[in-house]
Amino acid sequence: VRACVRACVRACLYLATLTLPLTQTQTLTLTLTQADPGFADGWYNLGNVLLGMGRFNEAEAPLRRALRVAPRHDKARLLWWWLLLLLLLLLRPCALRTEVP
């Protein structure tokens, strides 16, 4: 039963990200993760929404939480690595401009 409920919630989260403003999707996702802290897709979605809002520093914690809850959550792992790369580039943009002698 729990798997069925989570599948429905996963579908609702997907629709919310497509149709609602990000702030409303964030509120919905926060409510879901508080109600079910073991729902890795909820944490992944929260991280994804925060990234979409440009809140990069805040996005890391929910992505880490998703991976703690479900270590094999491929989408959360990929997004977490993407976020780390993005933060590295934002913190060290001059590294990209270094010319090879």
TABEL-V822988 format. One record per backbone hydrogen bond with DSSP energy under -0.5 kcal/mol. NH is the residue of the N-H (numbers start at 0). CO is the residue of the C=O. E is the energy in kcal/mol with one decimal. If there is no record, write none. Layout:
nh->(NH & NH)
co->(CO & CO)
e->(E & E)
//
This chain:
nh->(4 & 5 & 6 & 7 & 8 & 9 & 10 & 11 & 12 & 13 & 14 & 15 & 16 & 17 & 18 & 19 & 23 & 24 & 25 & 26 & 27 & 28 & 29 & 30 & 31 & 32 & 33 & 34 & 35 & 38 & 39 & 41 & 42 & 43 & 44 & 45 & 46 & 47 & 48 & 49 & 50 & 51 & 52 & 53 & 54 & 55 & 58 & 59 & 61 & 62 & 63 & 64 & 65 & 66 & 67 & 68 & 69 & 72 & 73 & 76 & 77 & 78 & 79 & 80 & 81 & 82 & 83 & 84 & 85 & 86 & 87 & 88 & 89 & 90 & 91 & 94 & 95 & 96 & 96 & 97)
co->(0 & 1 & 2 & 3 & 4 & 5 & 6 & 7 & 8 & 9 & 10 & 11 & 12 & 13 & 14 & 15 & 20 & 20 & 21 & 22 & 23 & 24 & 25 & 26 & 27 & 28 & 29 & 30 & 31 & 35 & 37 & 38 & 38 & 39 & 40 & 41 & 42 & 43 & 44 & 45 & 46 & 47 & 48 & 50 & 49 & 53 & 54 & 55 & 57 & 58 & 59 & 60 & 61 & 62 & 63 & 64 & 65 & 69 & 71 & 72 & 73 & 74 & 75 & 76 & 77 & 78 & 79 & 80 & 81 & 82 & 83 & 84 & 85 & 86 & 87 & 91 & 92 & 92 & 93 & 94)
e->(-2.4 & -2.6 & -2.0 & -2.0 & -2.6 & -2.7 & -1.9 & -2.3 & -2.7 & -2.1 & -2.3 & -2.5 & -2.3 & -1.1 & -1.9 & -2.8 & -0.5 & -2.2 & -2.6 & -2.0 & -2.4 & -2.6 & -2.6 & -2.1 & -2.2 & -2.6 & -1.9 & -1.9 & -2.1 & -2.0 & -1.2 & -0.8 & -1.4 & -2.8 & -2.6 & -2.3 & -2.3 & -2.4 & -2.8 & -2.5 & -2.1 & -2.2 & -1.5 & -1.7 & -2.7 & -1.2 & -1.2 & -0.8 & -0.7 & -1.4 & -2.6 & -2.4 & -2.3 & -1.8 & -2.1 & -2.5 & -2.6 & -2.2 & -1.4 & -2.3 & -2.6 & -2.5 & -2.5 & -2.3 & -2.2 & -2.6 & -2.4 & -2.3 & -2.6 & -2.9 & -2.3 & -2.4 & -2.4 & -2.3 & -2.2 & -1.4 & -1.3 & -0.6 & -0.8 & -0.6)
//
